[in-house]
């Protein structure tokens, strides 16, 4: 269909534009978004700077574009909130800008760098919450995850005792942002994953314990130590973390993983 082809070409253009803006000239840094997923992928991506040879298919690109659109809308709404209630531009924020009757101030899409681990990335949302004290706000970190109806029901079933925990990679990713947020803002009081149901627009959050900050430190320390020895061996659980990841990995042709057995959801 004509419209599908035009949209596909546009998505390819936007992806390339985003890659140039975020990653060109910064190839040697590890991506915070890769935390916990696959040690070999991180090695190909940031140590070898290997060429990507397995681009996402058309359907995957449209799904990712939908997630990006939702991210952008939510973040734009928070910038709008700041502009209306805080009379500030989200990049130049101080306690004097906070309206007398308002206790919340948002930061969105902030770049983070952890030089000790050679990691960089972009957090989704940091909230300065002055509800209890205007002098020392609570610092709350949030990451937005778009999810299918099936996945949403697994995480938020009617029987709360059957709820799925957030995935280890997602928790490590959020905690990686948290390490940098803690350095930038002086402290960090909470971390949450916000799940957006793409089928019916429901939103709920799951808390990630702050002890994941230390787990993230240990993870990135181990990645640096492992990669100093060369390309990690293929080992399900770390390279990759889950079998399904290999089918979507852009370095699959370099890696040549075995045919892991896994069930599609």
C-alpha positions in Angstrom: 0.0 0.0 0.0 1.2 3.5 -0.9 0.8 4.9 2.5 2.6 2.1 4.2 5.6 2.6 1.9 5.7 6.3 2.5 5.5 5.8 6.2 8.2 3.2 6.2 10.5 5.5 4.3 9.8 8.3 6.8 10.5 5.9 9.8 13.9 5.0 8.2 14.7 8.7 7.8 13.7 9.5 11.4 15.7 6.5 12.8 18.8 7.6 10.9 18.3 11.2 12.0 18.0 10.0 15.6 21.1 7.8 15.3 23.2 10.7 14.0 22.0 13.0 16.7 22.5 10.6 19.6 25.3 8.2 18.7 27.6 9.5 15.9 30.9 10.4 17.5 30.0 8.6 20.7 30.2 5.0 19.5 32.7 3.8 22.2 30.2 4.5 25.0 28.0 1.7 26.3 24.2 2.4 25.9 22.4 2.5 29.3 19.3 1.0 27.5 21.3 -2.2 26.8 21.7 -3.0 30.5 21.0 -6.6 31.3 20.1 -7.7 27.7 23.1 -9.2 26.1 26.8 -8.8 26.9 27.9 -9.8 23.3 25.6 -7.2 21.8 27.2 -4.5 24.0 30.6 -5.7 22.9 29.8 -5.6 19.1 28.0 -2.3 19.6 30.5 -0.3 21.7 33.8 -2.1 21.7 34.1 -3.3 18.1 31.7 -0.6 16.7 30.6 -3.4 14.3 28.3 -2.6 11.4 24.6 -3.5 12.0 23.4 -6.1 9.5 20.0 -7.2 10.8 17.8 -4.1 10.7 14.3 -4.3 12.3 11.5 -5.4 10.0 8.7 -3.1 8.9 6.3 -4.2 11.6 8.9 -3.8 14.3 9.7 -0.3 13.1 6.1 0.7 13.3 5.7 -0.7 16.8 8.8 1.1 18.0 7.5 4.3 16.4 4.2 4.0 18.3 6.2 3.6 21.5 8.3 6.7 20.6 5.2 8.7 19.9 3.7 7.8 23.3 7.0 8.7 25.0 7.1 12.1 23.3 3.5 12.9 24.1 3.9 12.1 27.8 7.1 14.1 28.0 5.7 17.0 26.1 2.8 17.1 28.5 5.2 17.4 31.4 7.0 20.3 29.7 3.6 21.9 29.2 2.9 21.4 32.9 6.1 23.2 33.8 5.5 26.0 31.4 2.0 26.6 32.7 2.5 26.1 36.4 6.2 26.8 37.0 6.8 29.5 34.4 10.1 27.9 33.3 11.5 26.1 30.3 12.4 22.8 31.8 16.1 23.3 31.2 16.6 26.2 33.6 15.0 25.3 36.8 15.5 26.7 40.3 13.5 26.8 43.5 12.6 30.4 42.8 10.7 29.3 39.6 8.3 27.1 41.5 4.9 28.6 41.8 3.7 29.1 45.3 0.8 26.7 45.0 2.7 24.2 42.9 4.9 21.5 44.3 6.1 19.6 41.3 8.8 20.2 38.7 9.6 17.9 35.9 12.8 17.2 33.8 12.5 15.1 30.7 14.9 13.4 28.2 18.0 14.2 30.2 21.4 12.8 29.0 23.3 10.9 31.5 27.0 9.8 31.6 28.7 7.5 34.0 32.4 7.9 33.1 33.6 5.3 35.6 31.7 2.7 33.6 31.8 4.3 30.1 28.0 4.4 30.0 25.7 7.1 28.6 22.0 7.3 27.8 18.8 9.4 28.3 16.4 9.1 31.2 12.7 9.7 30.5 11.5 11.7 33.6 12.9 13.1 36.8 10.4 14.7 39.2 11.4 17.2 41.8 8.6 16.8 44.4 8.3 19.6 46.9 5.1 18.3 48.5 6.7 17.8 51.9 9.5 20.4 51.8 10.2 23.3 49.5 13.9 23.3 50.6 14.8 19.7 49.9 12.6 18.0 47.3 12.2 14.3 46.8 13.8 13.2 43.6 11.7 10.6 41.7 12.9 8.8 38.6 10.5 7.3 36.0 10.9 5.3 32.8 8.1 4.8 30.3 7.5 1.4 28.8 4.8 0.7 26.2 3.4 -2.7 26.5 0.8 -5.0 24.8 -2.5 -5.9 26.4 -1.2 -9.4 27.1 2.0 -8.1 28.8 -0.1 -5.6 30.8 -2.4 -8.3 32.1 0.7 -10.3 33.2 2.1 -7.4 35.2 -1.2 -6.2 36.6 -3.6 -9.2 37.0 -6.7 -9.1 39.1 -4.9 -11.4 41.6 -1.9 -9.2 42.6 -0.1 -12.2 44.0 0.3 -13.5 40.4 1.7 -10.3 39.0 5.0 -10.5 37.0 7.9 -8.6 38.4 9.6 -6.0 36.2 12.2 -7.7 34.0 15.8 -7.6 35.3 17.1 -5.7 32.2 14.4 -3.0 32.7 15.3 -2.7 36.4 19.0 -2.5 35.6 18.4 0.1 32.9 16.4 2.3 35.2 18.9 1.9 38.0 21.7 2.9 35.6 19.8 6.2 35.0 19.3 6.4 38.7 23.1 6.3 39.4 23.6 9.4 37.2 20.4 11.1 38.5 21.7 10.7 42.1 25.0 12.3 41.1 23.3 15.2 39.3 20.5 16.0 41.8 22.3 15.1 45.0 20.0 12.2 45.9 17.4 9.8 44.6 14.3 8.8 46.6 12.4 6.5 44.3 12.5 4.7 40.9 9.4 3.5 39.0 8.6 2.0 35.7 5.5 3.4 34.0 3.7 0.9 31.8 1.4 2.2 29.1 -1.1 -0.3 27.6 -1.0 0.3 23.8 -4.4 -1.4 23.4 -6.5 0.6 25.8 -4.2 3.4 27.0 -4.3 2.4 30.7 -1.2 3.4 32.7 0.2 1.9 35.9 3.6 2.0 37.6 5.8 -0.6 39.3 8.4 0.4 41.8 12.0 -0.6 41.4 13.8 -0.9 44.8 16.7 1.4 45.3 19.0 -1.5 46.0 19.1 -1.9 42.3 21.5 1.0 42.2 24.2 -1.2 43.7 23.2 -4.0 41.3 23.6 -1.7 38.4 27.1 -0.7 39.6 28.1 -4.4 39.9 26.6 -5.1 36.5 28.5 -2.4 34.6 31.7 -3.2 36.5 31.4 -6.9 35.4 30.7 -5.8 31.8 33.9 -3.7 31.7 35.9 -6.5 33.2 34.4 -9.2 30.9 35.0 -7.1 27.8 38.6 -6.3 28.7 39.2 -10.0 28.1 37.6 -10.0 24.6 34.3 -11.1 23.0 32.1 -12.9 25.7 31.1 -16.5 25.0 27.5 -17.3 24.0 25.7 -18.2 27.2 22.0 -18.0 27.7 21.2 -15.8 30.7 23.9 -13.2 29.9 24.7 -13.5 26.2 21.8 -13.2 25.5 19.7 -12.7 28.6 16.7 -14.3 26.9 16.5 -16.5 23.8 14.0 -14.3 21.9 16.5 -11.4 21.8 18.6 -13.0 19.1 15.9 -12.8 16.4 15.8 -9.0 16.8 19.5 -8.3 17.4 21.1 -6.0 14.8 24.4 -7.9 15.2 23.0 -11.4 14.7 25.0 -12.1 11.5 28.2 -11.2 13.3 27.3 -13.3 16.4 25.9 -16.4 14.7 24.1 -17.6 17.8 22.6 -21.1 18.0 18.9 -21.7 17.5 17.8 -21.2 21.1 14.3 -22.6 21.8 11.8 -20.0 23.0 8.1 -19.4 22.9 6.7 -16.3 21.3 4.0 -14.5 23.2 
